[in-house]
Amino acid sequence: MLTPPTPKQVPTTREHHGDVVTDEYEWLRDKDDPEVLAHLHAENAYTNARTEHLSLLTEQVFEEIKARTKETDLSVPTREGDWWYFTRTQEGQQYGIHCRVPVAGPDDWEPPAPDASAEPLPGEQVLLDENVEAEGHEFFSLGSFDVSGDGSLLLVGVDVEGDERYTLRIRAIDGSGREFADEIDDTSSGAIFDPSGRYVFYTTVDDSWRPDTVWRHEVGTEASGDVQVFTEPDERFWLGVGLTRSRRFLLLEAGSNITSETRLLDADDPTGEFAVVWPRKDGVEYDVEHVVAGGKDRLLIVHNDGAVNFELVSVAASDPQGPRRMLLPHSEHMRIEGVDAFRDFVALEYRRDGLPRVAVAKVPPQGLPADATPDDTLHELAFDEALFAVGVGSNPDWAQPILRIGFTSFVTPTTVTDIVIATGERLVRKQQPVLGDYHPERYEQRREWATADDGTRIPISLVYRADLVEAGTPAPTLLYGYGSYEHSIDPGFSIARLSLLDRGMVFAVAHVRGGGEMGRLWYEHGKKLHKRNTFTDFVAAAKHLVDTDVSEPERLVAQGGSAGGLLVGAVANLAPKLFSGFLAEVPFVDPLTSILDPSLPLTVIEWDEWGNPLDDAGVYAYMKSYAPYENVHDGEHGSHYPPILAVTSLNDTRVLYVEPAKWVARLRDRGADALLRIEMAAGHGGVSGRYSAWRERAFAYAWVIDAAKAHPSGE
């Protein structure tokens, strides 16, 4: 018998609203404590020993992922200015290689054919080889990558710890690889050049890891002389900086979970003052795009001021707080998600019937007349699959005559298509290669509906091998859920998932409230004091799968990550007997402790999503009623938990490692069979490098296959 690590108990008390809570494992929060690190290493050793019987299956799944993946490949080149930009991957290398080739002329909109060989294209330049940059580091992530407007300078931001703090560097693109003395530490992601290439705009973070300050740096000077452009004092808001596609305006964007505010600056005056578009109003979000209409600068704004599912209006760029021209009014059946403006057309992204959509409207050569509405010429792109995801892809050029989109489904690999605006012609540029014996017609996808306790219909998306899953015969099933931040889990293809489907498993997604699949109210009804709907919706989805003989409790595994890990942890307490296992990845399982402490990373920002338990006794009591760590079953009830695997990362700044570490320790105290796997050199997204990520996924899927009692060898 293997003995699990048993961390010492050091009672720590917290008191809020008259409620005194004792936490025996809070001491595990100090990752600089050698005893804490020793415990985490012991947890990994125990998990490795307990899962040793899965080592061959893990290796088999890893090899399947690798065998199906075209390791030496090339992305579809994207034109920006006078260059086609693309990324290569090469067999045996963990990271991408960023390259470019010159365009043939101003009317060249035919991207170079994606040559899968390692041979360079004519005129190819290597801008950045991430494999070289990553040498000597266990972790590598690229947070900023931008090329100056004249194509002569490269800006990169690199994180080698996993803590999402990036070091900015500037290099010449002249074949020399000459690096400027400019080096800026501890920045956030998303730094950019201004159109002239003379300045760099970037953000830094405060002690809570919140991007709170925008800076302007002059290329070729010391960072100590950088100018502080704007600091956001409200701890609920993040800052970001950007550039309109037209390169006409610089954007400074502040946003909380429910409120936003944008400032504009004429790009010809990069040292000037940013001006507010619309002053922030609590609960109102808006996004800004620049368009030229009738020869005049106007702004397209998608907003929810009095329009729960958002609407699209136009205002004069010179007077954004002046009269608004309605372009697309609010609809209870359609959630507008964004607009992309180009010189000659506009693309609209929205959701309807639980699926994302894209529509295109042409802008007449003379510009939009005063009484025109895009709804008059709005053409939705149609697709012939019942379940799918579609979205606007990389389209950086203002004058481009095409719109690039990405399309995928559970059975269709990601497909990059260019839509010719003038004719509507669809030019398929590339479909994600799937090597080996993949036949999409073998697989079926469909949507079913569960009924929640309050009568709400909850959509469930399923995919499986039709020849391996028999109707009416329960099959091993992995049920995935998220349900927070209005984030939608749309149908999408996964090479790794084939290793489950080809073993006769069903993969299902419960589109629970708190996500955005069914519109804005779907989100509103799964947050703050409605959060329990997220968990009970997931339970309803699981019961539906059991009641309809899709699966059975002995073969049904639940999976969720981050806020989805909170979902999994809460459901483990609510309905442990309904599942044969819980896979919780970077799980937010101690939310009350975290959100009670404003000094912790990102806590104050989260109050708009969960409520403020520090000041509101009702929110405190409500959160305590569902927080997984607070509600682990006592005594003999712990034996009712099925096996649980929690996966986390030491350097995660979004969900700290201590949450799953404490949760697993308390689960074991209550008699549960829980394992903890912690990556010692990774962040919130897990390990870096594609081969490492494949191995991480292979381990998780091997555990799932075992917990669901699926056939370990597949076909």
PyMOL commands that set and color helices and strands:
alter all, ss='L'
color gray80, all
select helices_A, chain A and resi 26-29+34-50+52-68+130-133+223-225+374-376+440-442+498-501+520-524+528-530+532-547+553-555+563-574+576-578+591-595+603-610+617-626+629-631+635-640+658-669+690-707
alter helices_A, ss='H'
color red, helices_A
select strands_A, chain A and resi 12-16+19-23+73-74+78-80+83-89+97-102+125-129+141-147+153-159+166-172+179-187+192-193+199-205+211-218+227-231+238-243+249-255+260-266+275-276+286-293+296-303+311-316+325-328+335-341+345-352+355-362+379-380+389-392+402-408+415-420+426-431+443-451+457-465+477-480+506-510+556-561+581-585+644-649+674-679
alter strands_A, ss='S'
color yellow, strands_A
deselect
rebuild
show_as cartoon
